[in-house]
Amino acid sequence: MNPSTAQARVIVDELVRNTVSHVVLCPGSRNAPLSIALYDAAASGRLKLHVRIDERGAAFLALGIAARTGRPAAVVCTSGTAAANFHPAVLEADRAGVPLIVLTADRPPELRSAGASQVINQYELYGDAVRYFDELAVAERRAGQNSYWRSQICRAWNAAYGEWRCGPVHLNIPFREPLVPDLDDHGEWYESLEGRPDGERWTELPDFGALPSFVVPSARHGLVIACDTGAQAASEWAEQHGWPVVSETGGLGLSGATAMSSGAWLLGVEEFISRHRPEQVLCLGRPTVFRQVQKVLSDPEVEVLLVRPDSDWPAPAHNVRQVGQWFAEPTKPADPEWLASWQRADAAASQAVATALAAEPWPSGVRVATELVDALPDGALLVVGSSNPTRDVALAGRLRPDVLVHRNRGVAGIDGTVSTAIGAATVHRAPSYALLGDLTFLHDASGLLTGPAEQLPDLTIVVLNDDGGGIFSLLEQGAPEHSASFERVFGTPHGADLGALCAGYRVPHVVAETVEEFRAALQPAPGLRVVEVRVDRAQHRNLHARLKSAVAEAVGTV
């Protein structure tokens, strides 16, 4: 048995022993030892192997799997620019706290300075975005290798999952030729290549985080804000203690009598907030979507208590009072009239939005999000793209505690969202849906490409196609005084034929022109499919202004 084959087999075996059950593989030459070892492990039922030809999409596929399962997933590639294409997903995994094990094959040292093909500097390629980096020594024909290889896999798994906060890790693995097994690849090695008995990992690790730190609320007028995590836990705590709770995903994941489905609207009404300024805000996670959330957290008269599982906490005004991993019992009882006032405002705002939307022509982003959320089956997964979709879903104002939501809000980019959705849907046991903008969809269109041997999830991708960057219509760039430059450098119309693109990937596609067609297209169905809704983005700004005005008028006397 040659050294590269031995090393690859041991690495894959120890990954399985460390509970890694999903590996995404990109084809290449230098990673051939790992590719063959992974194929053999998958063929014997020890892990599930997913093969993709696009490294960027492959890494996001692994991220989606890891985010949905909460367990480390691995992604493997060859050397050179292949490894560089993992970088966006590594950055997202870092900021979102997703356990990702990145294995990059490399040339051995003697080839790196010799002008060899597909060579870049892969040493600490992802910088401080990874929790742990190591470059394994080139495999050699000597004793002591088995324990070294297994130990390093355990170190990587521990850093990705077992310590203070989940995140990505990177092992760079240089392989010398031969890169494929010998004709007699069962020949003697210098030591046993077996792992621990009974399938145990090489190094058992302690239960990190068993004693979390707590924040201690102490206000009678408090508000809970759930951001990128914890909507269910926030709902339970808020209902138990009488605090209103809002979420950056609107009503998705929220439940109970204290859940404010129109919270994103209420926080944006200055007159309302001036009368309902909380003494304390208990914030779970990192806010990334709404400026009105950032504004409340930046208010010098509001004390911020942050539940965050690591030391990199968000502080818009650098005024966070407490940071902890969980929340304790409050030291004071909540004011029941405070909650009742928020509940009245929430009911008024919800009715105002529903009435205003009913008077608007079909389609609009908020209306599409509303119809989609209403149509989701119990237990469905909804992957929401950045930019307008994540806002539209929150502004739809629908309480759906039974829906699981995933958003790539670590760095809030549009990279790899199709692949992330496919990865998350692959391991979700109920029907899955995604709501994406057209640019997000086009940016990762290659994520639709799956070989005939690959597993296809039951995933409906809804594309809100406004032919460009509709989000900018709602920002400063979309103001009338910037109309001369807007279309060329912000609107960026593309005129792409999404139906023809989907046909090229053999993915079913339909355009829903009426609300009835859209509802019919959302019925659960097997396999991967795309539902396109075409929207005029010129209407975004005025529509949001009308809805905000309706909410402000409705809650004006509350």
WOTATA-V125805 format. One line per field, one symbol per residue. ss: DSSP state (h for helix, s for strand, l for the rest). phi: phi as a letter, one per 30 degrees, with the letter a starting at -180 (. if undefined). psi: psi as a letter, one per 30 degrees, with the letter a starting at -180 (. if undefined). A space follows every 10 residues. Layout:
ss=???
phi=???
psi=???
//
This chain:
ss=llhhhhhhhh hhhhhhhlll lsssslllll lhhhhhhhhh hhhllllsss slllhhhhhh hhhhhhhhhl llssssslll hhhhllhhhh hhhhhhllls ssssssllhh hhllllllll llllllhhhl lsssssllll llllhhhhhh hhhhhhhhhh hhlllllsss ssssllllll llllllllll llllllhhhl llllllllll lllsslllll lsssssllll hhhhhhhhhh hllsssslll lsllllllsl llhhhhlllh hhhhhlllls ssssllllll hhhhhhhhll llssssslll llllllllls sssslsslll lllllhhhhh hhhhhhhhhh hhhhhhhhll llllhhhhhh hhhhhlllll sssslllhhh hhhhhhllls lllsssslll llllllhhhh hhhhhhllll lsssssshhh hhhlhhhhll llllllllss sssssllllh hhhhlhhhlh hhhhhhhhhh hllllllhhh hhhhlllsss slllhhhhhh hllllllsss ssssllhhhh hhhhhhhhhh hhhhllll
phi=.ddddddddd edddeddcid cbbcccdadd ceeddddded dddcidaccc cbccdddddd dddddddddi bdccbbbddi deddddeedd dddddcicdb ccccdbdded cdcciddhcb dcdhechddc dabacddddb dadjdedddd dddddddddd bcceadldbb ccbdccddcb ddecdcddcd adcdcddiid ddbdcdddid cddbcbdbcd cbbcbccdai dddddddddd cicdbbbdci cdidajdcdc dceddddccd ddddcbdddb ccccicdbcc dddedddcdd cccccccbdb dccdbechbd dbbacaccdd dbdddddddd dddddddddd dddddddddd ddcbeddddd dddddddeid cbccddided ddddddicdb ddcccbbdce chcceiddde ddddddcccc ebbbcbdddd dddbdddddb ddccdcddbc cccdcchkdd eddcceddde dcddceddcb dhdbidcddd ddddchcebb cccbdddddd dddebdicab ccbcbdddce dddddddddd deddcdcd
psi=kleeeeeeee eeeeeefggj fkkkkkklef geeeeeeeee eefggflkkk kkfjeeeeee eeeeeeeefg lkllkklalb feeeffeeee eeeeffhkjk jkjkllllef ffgggllhkl jgkhegbgfk fkkkjkkkkl illfeeeeee eeeeeeeeee efbeklallk kkjkkllkfl kleigglklf lkglallggl lejkllikgf illkljkglf ilkkjkcglg eeeeeeeeee ggkkkllfgb gkflllfgkj fgeeeeffje eeeffhklek kjkjajkfek ffeeeeffkf fkkkkkjkga fikkieghgk ekklflklkl fkkljeeeee eeeeeeeeee eeeeeeeffk kklleeeeee eeeefklkgl kjkklabeef eeeeffhkji fgkkkkkige ghlfkgeeee eeeefegkfl kklkjlleee eefhffffjk lffkkkljkj jkjjjghaif efffaefgle fgfefeeefe eikfgkjeee eeeeghkkkk kjfleeeeee ffkkllaklk jkkkkjfffe eeeeeeeeee eeeegeg.
//
